[in-house]
């Protein structure tokens, strides 16, 4: 793990001290470690060769009983809808079904064991769905206005929903693996 600590205004390069980190785990002993530290000059920021612009987005979980489920016109069959996205005042809003079977099964199992792990799983699942939605949105923007040879808009929507379901299955599997890995850490 790498930690960068900002010093007080009275600190100067060469000052020394000790940094102690403690990790408490529910039902387990406290883990701790100490390291000697030395204050260094703040490194100068490097100019980025290419600026990366991250689009603004928001992730919204949707329960089958919620008004969003009806507004999005999602079907009653929870196995055929995993997520969707739409723009709202320049923000890509990513909606995902909390009833999608692969997600729901995993989260229920995890919540029985440990709510912290379940929350980490959900966050990772959301990140994977967000990345996928951002890629789809960028692809749509790049191909906006192009003619679709022989494919109707309804068919394109069905293809996208099937892809979103496949991605949600992958997202659930990867998120489950990530929380089991020894390197797993929350953001």
N, C-alpha and C positions, 0 to 999 in steps of 0.2 A: 504494500500500500504506500502511496506517496501522499504526503500531507504538506500543504503550503500554508504557513501561518503568517498573518500580518502582525507586525509589531506595533507597540505604542509609539507615540511621537517622540518620547524621550529615549528610545532605543537607538543605538548607533552600531554600524558594522563592527564586528569583533566582540560585541557583548555576548556572554554565554549564559546558559541556563539549562533547565531540564523540562522536558515535556512528558507528561504521563497520560496514557490513554487507558480508559477502562471500558470494558464491554460487559454489560449484564445480560444474561440470557435467562429467560423464564425457566425456573425449576433446575437451573444448573449453576455451577460456581462462577464467580466473577473472574473474568480474564483481564489481565492488566500487563502493561509493559511501560518502561521508561527509557528515554533516550536523551543523551546530552545534545544540546542544540547550540548553534552559533549564528548570530544575526549576520546576514550578508546584505550587500547592496541589492536593491530590487533590480532584477534584470530588465533591460530595455525591451519594450515591446517590439516584436519583429513585424515588418510589413508583410501582409499576406500577399502572396503572388496572385491569388484570385479570391475575391470576396464571395463568400457563400451566403446566400440569402435564404433563410429558412422561412417558409410561408407560415403565417399565423394559423394555428389550428386549435380546436377545442374538442375534447373527447367527452361524449355523453352516453352513459349507460341507459338502456331503455328496457323497462319491465313490460311484459305483455299487457298489464292493466293500465299503463300510463297513457296520458293523452298523446304523447309523441308517437306511440305505436300506431294509434288510429290516424294521426295526422300524416305519418309517413306511409300510410296505407299498406302496412306490413301484413302478410297473411297470418292466419291462425296457426298454421303448421310451422312450429319453431325450428324445424330442421332445415327449412329452405331459406331462412333469412338469418344472416350473421351480422351484417353491418351495412351501412350506407353513408353517404356524405353529401353535404350540400353547402353552398356558400351563403354566408349571412354577414353582410356588411364587411366584406373583405376577409372574413375568417372562414376557414374550412371547418365546418362542424361535422365531426365524425360520430355517428350514432352506432352503437353496437347492442345487440340483443343479449341480455343477461340470461335468456332462456335457451340460447343456442346449445344443443345437447352436449357437445364436446366441452364447452366452457362450463356449463352448469354442473356436469358430472364431476369435473376436476375441482371446481371451487367448493362444492359440497363436501367432498372427501377431505380437502385441505382444511376447511373451517372446523371440521370435527377434531382435527389434530392440533392445529395452531392457527389462530386468527392472523398473526403477524405474517406467517408464511403465505396464507391465503391472500392477504393484501398485496404482498410482493408478487405473487403469481398474477393477480389481476392487473397490477401496474405493468408488468412485463407483457401480458397479453394485449393490453391497450396500446403499448408502444409498437408491437408488431402490426396490429391493425392500423394504427396511425401511419406507419411507414408505408404500408401497402396502399392506403387511401391517398397519401400524398403522391405516390408514384402514379396511381391511376389518374389522379387529377392533373398531374403534369402531362401525362400522355394524352388525356382528353384535350387539354389546352393546346398542345402541339398539333393535334389533328383536327381541331375545330374547323368546321366548314367543309371538310372533305366529304366527298360522296362515299356512301357505303354500298358497294356493289351487291345488290340483291338482298341486303339485310335490312329489315325494318327496325325502327327505333325500339319497338317492343321486344324483338329478338335480341337486340344489343343489351337491353336492360336485363333480360334473362341470362345472357352469357355473363354479364358483369356480376349478377347475384350468385351464379354458380361459382365464379372465380372467387368472390368474397367468402363463400362458404368453405371452399377448399383452403383458402388462406387462413381462415379462422381455425380450421382443424390443425394446420401446421403451426399457427401461433400458439394454440393450446399445448401442443406437444413440445415446442421449443421452450415456452415459458416454464413448463413443468420440469424440463431438464435443467434449465437455468437455476431454478430455486434449489435443485438437488445438488448442484455442483459446489465443491468446497470454496470456490472463488466467488460465489454469489454474494452480492451486496446490494442494498437498496440505494437508490439515487438520493 
